[in-house]
Amino acid sequence: LLFLGSGGSGKSTLFKSLKIITKDQNMETETTEARHVIRQNCVAGILTLLKKSQELYDHNPEQNGSCLVNMDDEIVGAIQLVVNYGSESFSEVLDYNEVEELGRSIFMLWSLDATRATFDRRGNTYSFPDNMDYFFGKVREIMSEDYTPTVQDSLKCRVRTTGMIEYKYDIKENEFILYDVGGQRNERKKWIHHFADVAAVLFVCALNHYHAVLFEDEKKNALHEAIELFTEICNSKWFRKSEMILFLNKDDLFREKLKLQIPLSTCFSEQVGWVGPGKKQWEGPDYKPVTNDDAADKQHYDECYEAAIKFIQDGFISVNQFQNRVIFCHVTCATDQDTVQKVFWDVQNIVIRSNLRRGGLMV
């Protein structure tokens, strides 16, 4: 099984979720590593927001006036402490009095109205890792000496994959080997030809990336990139005989964006350069809250959500050029282990049936 997808789509989180479900022996070591990475991400994340707040203000002072941080002595002191930890790995012996002060400084900077205004402008404006608001909210605990990441913390933390990670597991006397490879553009050319006719390609796309830009190119919509990559992978000569399974991931964050009334037209319209399969444009329905009637509001939201999911799914499936290929599709949330477990049962059954067909034991 080969995990593919563009950067930040959640491949490694699905990978990690599966390891927890199959009770992998190395999870304890990974928890220690997660503690270091979460701390690094909190420092890097707040520094990014401070940098972006200034950039947004400089670009358009009138429109982004609320993003400018008012530099009083307390704020300058807090920023200086964070900058001092900018290249800290957190893996060596630490002065926890200072690290706990660092946690309080990051929390204070995160609580500023200007920082929140900058955070709210992420998406189509600049690239920023998912779930950082979750970590900033508990950063004082994260920087304490006795902090141990929860399962949710480990699953939500962002680590860029470089190279390839391999994981073997057995279920019902069937051995599966999973490969997780880097999704950033510069990682892809390293691996593609190594996996000719792998049993199945699990392609992961982040649904919330309809309102996001690429880490490596902030002028490029992240979901446009995912569909272009899927077109390349799905029709590649290397994967002609492989089962193709599409994971529409980060469903929880996608639902949040729809609730915030960010329409799919921010991604699927000519105005934003969408010239994808069939050039089909999004024409709605777009969610608008129904006031004073919770049942009607929920029904309207559910209809908009289902229509949006179907539109995105059709956008991916329509690029397939192999007539006899069926693309299996699952809506997932990699941090929800019940969903991941159910999806992987389905994946295993698809792969086992495929292998039986290849061996002539099943039509």
C-alpha positions as a printed Julia matrix, in Angstrom:
363×3 Matrix{Float64}:
   0.0     0.0     0.0
   1.39    3.39   -0.95
   0.25    6.63    0.74
   0.37    9.54   -1.72
  -0.94   13.09   -1.68
   0.22   16.69   -1.67
   1.98   18.25    1.35
  -0.11   18.77    4.48
  -2.96   16.47    3.37
  -2.71   14.25    6.47
  -0.95   11.16    5.08
   1.4    10.8     8.04
  -1.45   11.34   10.51
  -3.43    8.49    8.91
  -0.23    6.45    9.04
   0.21    7.27   12.75
  -3.46    6.53   13.48
  -3.09    3.09   11.97
  -0.01    2.4    14.1
  -1.99    3.26   17.24
  -4.9     1.04   16.13
  -2.55   -1.9    15.42
  -0.74   -1.29   18.77
   2.67   -0.67   17.25
   5.54   -1.19   19.73
   7.37    2.03   18.78
   4.6     4.46   19.77
   6.31    5.3    23.09
   9.42    6.59   21.28
   7.18    8.51   18.88
   5.4    10.17   21.84
   8.76   11.54   23.08
   9.56   12.79   19.58
   6.08   14.34   19.34
   6.75   16.36   22.52
   9.85   17.94   20.9
   8.05   18.58   17.59
   4.96   20.14   19.25
   7.19   22.55   21.19
   9.14   23.44   18.03
   5.87   23.97   16.13
   4.52   26.33   18.82
   7.66   28.51   18.59
   7.77   28.43   14.76
   4.0    29.02   14.51
   3.89   32.15   16.66
   6.97   33.56   14.88
   5.24   32.99   11.52
   2.1    34.81   12.72
   4.16   37.78   13.99
   6.03   37.97   10.65
   2.8    37.69    8.64
   1.09   40.36   10.77
   3.74   42.88    9.73
   3.72   41.73    6.08
  -0.08   41.98    5.83
  -0.05   45.45    7.37
   2.77   46.66    5.08
   0.95   45.28    2.03
  -2.34   47.03    2.81
  -2.41   49.18    5.99
  -6.05   50.17    5.46
  -7.4    46.66    4.98
  -5.07   44.95    7.49
  -4.77   47.63   10.18
  -6.13   45.18   12.78
  -3.15   42.82   12.13
  -0.48   45.25   13.37
   0.98   44.31   16.78
   1.43   47.26   19.16
   5.04   46.87   20.33
   5.07   47.8    24.03
   7.9    46.67   26.36
   6.09   43.52   27.56
   5.37   42.35   24.01
   8.93   43.11   22.82
  10.3    41.08   25.77
   8.01   38.16   24.98
   8.99   38.21   21.29
  12.7    38.31   22.19
  12.33   35.21   24.37
  10.51   33.34   21.56
  13.17   34.39   19.02
  15.88   33.01   21.36
  14.19   29.58   21.07
  13.74   29.84   17.28
  16.26   27.09   16.51
  15.83   25.06   19.73
  15.28   21.31   19.19
  13.9    20.78   22.76
  15.65   17.39   22.82
  18.53   18.43   25.11
  18.47   19.24   28.85
  16.32   22.36   29.3
  16.03   25.17   31.83
  12.35   24.6    32.62
  11.93   27.88   34.49
  12.71   29.66   31.24
  10.8    27.15   29.05
   7.67   27.65   31.18
   8.15   31.43   30.82
   8.37   30.78   27.05
   4.97   29.03   27.23
   3.43   32.04   29.0
   4.98   34.4    26.42
   3.62   32.42   23.44
   0.17   32.27   25.05
   0.21   36.03   25.67
   1.25   36.73   22.05
  -1.4    34.32   20.76
  -4.04   36.14   22.86
  -3.39   39.51   21.16
  -6.21   40.76   18.92
  -3.66   41.51   16.17
  -2.34   37.92   16.24
  -5.86   36.5    16.02
  -6.72   38.86   13.14
  -3.6    37.64   11.32
  -4.49   34.0    12.06
  -8.0    34.56   10.64
  -6.47   35.72    7.33
  -4.68   32.4     6.71
  -6.13   30.15    4.0
  -5.96   31.76    0.58
  -3.58   34.48    1.85
  -0.69   32.48    3.3
   0.19   28.9     4.25
  -0.1    27.94    7.93
  -0.21   24.45    9.52
  -3.59   23.09   10.63
  -4.49   22.7    14.33
  -2.05   25.35   15.61
  -4.9    27.15   17.44
  -5.42   23.88   19.37
  -1.75   23.84   20.46
  -1.54   27.59   21.21
  -4.54   27.18   23.51
  -2.6    24.69   25.68
   0.95   26.01   25.11
   1.55   26.72   28.83
   0.93   23.03   29.58
   3.06   22.0    26.55
   6.07   23.93   27.86
   5.8    22.47   31.39
   8.38   19.91   32.54
   5.9    17.06   33.06
   4.06   17.46   29.73
   3.3    14.2    27.91
   1.41   14.45   24.59
  -2.02   12.82   24.47
  -2.99   10.61   21.51
  -4.86   13.62   20.05
  -1.76   15.83   20.49
   0.4    13.28   18.63
  -2.12   12.97   15.8
  -2.65   16.72   15.41
   1.05   17.69   15.36
   2.56   18.5    11.97
   5.82   16.89   10.85
   6.97   17.3     7.24
   7.84   13.88    5.8
  11.11   13.68    3.87
  12.24   10.45    2.25
  10.15    7.34    2.88
   8.76    5.56    5.96
   7.79    1.88    5.86
   5.42    0.05    8.24
   4.44   -3.65    8.21
   1.4    -5.08    9.96
  -0.65   -8.3     9.87
  -4.42   -8.55    9.95
  -6.22  -11.9     9.62
  -3.04  -13.61    8.34
  -2.62  -11.01    5.59
   0.59   -8.99    5.68
   0.32   -5.37    4.63
   3.26   -3.05    3.98
   2.51    0.66    4.06
   4.82    3.28    2.57
   4.51    6.96    3.49
   6.42    9.34    1.2
   6.98   13.1     1.24
   4.23   15.12   -0.41
   6.02   18.38   -1.12
   6.82   18.89   -4.81
  10.58   18.44   -4.45
  10.04   15.06   -2.71
   7.92   13.4    -5.39
  10.4    12.68   -8.18
  12.51   10.68   -5.71
  10.02    7.85   -5.25
   7.4     7.42   -7.97
   9.11    4.78  -10.15
  10.0     2.55   -7.15
   6.38    1.47   -6.72
   5.38    0.05  -10.1
   2.15   -1.98   -9.72
   1.92   -1.61   -5.94
  -1.31   -3.36   -4.74
  -3.08   -0.1    -3.94
  -2.43    3.63   -3.98
  -4.07    5.45   -1.07
  -4.3     9.04   -2.29
  -4.94   11.54    0.5
  -6.36   15.0    -0.13
  -7.3    17.56    2.53
 -10.86   18.82    1.95
 -10.16   22.09    3.81
  -7.42   22.87    1.26
 -10.1    24.38   -1.01
  -9.35   27.48    1.08
  -5.56   27.14    1.48
  -2.36   27.8    -0.44
   0.7    25.59   -0.86
   3.55   25.65    1.65
   6.04   25.81   -1.24
   4.08   28.25   -3.46
   1.69   30.67   -1.76
   0.24   31.74   -5.12
  -1.12   28.22   -5.79
  -4.39   26.89   -4.36
  -3.63   23.68   -2.44
  -6.67   21.73   -3.71
  -5.87   22.64   -7.33
  -2.41   21.16   -6.71
  -3.93   17.99   -5.18
  -6.21   17.41   -8.21
  -3.27   17.97  -10.6
  -1.15   15.47   -8.65
  -4.0    12.94   -8.56
  -4.4    13.3   -12.35
  -0.69   12.49  -12.74
  -0.75    9.53  -10.29
  -4.1     8.06  -11.39
  -3.07    7.94  -15.06
   0.58    6.99  -14.49
   1.93    3.92  -16.31
   3.51    2.87  -12.97
   0.1     2.46  -11.31
  -1.93    1.08  -14.23
  -2.65   -2.2   -12.37
  -2.95   -0.73   -8.87
  -6.23   -0.19   -7.02
  -6.85    3.54   -6.54
  -8.38    4.59   -3.2
  -9.14    8.27   -2.55
  -9.25    9.64    1.0
 -11.03   13.01    1.27
  -9.38   13.85    4.59
  -9.69   16.56    7.28
 -13.47   16.41    7.15
 -13.71   18.11   10.57
 -11.76   21.19    9.38
 -13.73   21.23    6.11
 -17.02   21.34    8.04
 -15.67   24.26   10.11
 -14.8    26.25    6.96
 -18.29   25.66    5.5
 -19.8    26.82    8.83
 -17.72   30.01    8.48
 -19.52   30.53    5.12
 -16.37   30.21    2.98
 -17.87   29.06   -0.36
 -16.36   26.46   -2.69
 -16.16   29.19   -5.36
 -12.99   30.44   -3.58
 -11.42   27.38   -5.25
 -13.67   26.27   -8.11
 -14.28   29.38  -10.24
 -12.59   30.96  -13.25
 -11.78   34.07  -11.19
  -9.27   32.06   -9.12
  -7.78   30.25  -12.11
  -9.78   27.0   -11.91
  -9.48   25.29  -15.29
  -9.71   21.72  -14.03
 -11.54   18.64  -15.34
 -14.38   19.72  -17.61
 -13.82   23.25  -16.26
 -16.9    22.68  -14.11
 -17.54   25.69  -11.88
 -19.11   25.59   -8.42
 -22.59   27.13   -8.53
 -23.79   26.3    -5.01
 -25.62   25.76   -2.79
 -23.58   27.88   -0.33
 -24.32   27.7     3.38
 -26.0    30.73    4.94
 -27.3    30.3     8.52
 -31.07   29.99    8.95
 -31.96   32.08   12.0
 -34.52   31.08   14.65
 -34.95   27.54   13.29
 -32.25   25.04   14.31
 -33.81   22.11   12.41
 -34.04   24.09    9.14
 -30.49   25.42    9.64
 -29.12   21.89   10.15
 -30.99   20.57    7.1
 -29.69   23.45    4.94
 -26.12   22.95    6.21
 -26.26   19.17    5.59
 -27.51   19.73    2.02
 -24.68   22.23    1.32
 -22.11   19.88    2.86
 -23.26   16.84    0.84
 -23.3    18.88   -2.4
 -19.78   20.22   -1.7
 -18.39   16.73   -0.96
 -19.96   15.31   -4.13
 -18.56   18.18   -6.24
 -15.0    17.69   -4.92
 -15.24   13.89   -5.24
 -16.48   14.18   -8.85
 -13.62   16.61   -9.58
 -11.1    13.92   -8.63
 -12.87   10.91  -10.16
 -13.46   12.64  -13.53
  -9.69   12.78  -14.27
  -9.4     8.96  -14.48
  -8.53    7.87  -18.04
  -8.61    4.07  -17.48
 -12.08    2.87  -18.46
 -12.17   -0.27  -16.34
 -10.79    1.3   -13.16
 -13.09    1.95  -10.2
 -11.88    4.64   -7.8
 -12.93    3.9    -4.22
 -13.64    7.02   -2.19
 -13.77    7.6     1.6
 -14.4    10.78    3.59
 -12.02   10.66    6.56
 -10.77   12.52    9.6
  -7.3    11.15   10.41
  -7.5    12.24   14.06
 -10.71   10.19   14.6
  -9.54    6.64   15.18
 -12.97    5.01   14.86
 -13.33    6.39   11.31
  -9.76    5.39   10.42
 -10.3     1.85   11.7
 -13.5     1.41    9.67
 -11.87    2.84    6.52
  -8.86    0.53    6.83
 -11.09   -2.53    7.1
 -12.62   -1.44    3.79
  -9.15   -0.86    2.28
  -7.94   -4.29    3.37
 -10.99   -5.98    1.84
 -10.47   -4.09   -1.45
  -6.79   -5.13   -1.58
  -7.47   -8.78   -0.66
 -10.21   -9.03   -3.34
  -7.87   -7.39   -5.85
  -5.09   -9.91   -5.1
  -7.54  -12.82   -5.44
  -8.63  -11.45   -8.83
  -4.99  -11.08   -9.96
  -4.36  -14.69   -8.96
  -7.42  -15.89  -10.92
  -9.21  -17.02   -7.73
 -12.03  -14.51   -8.02
 -13.83  -12.87  -10.95
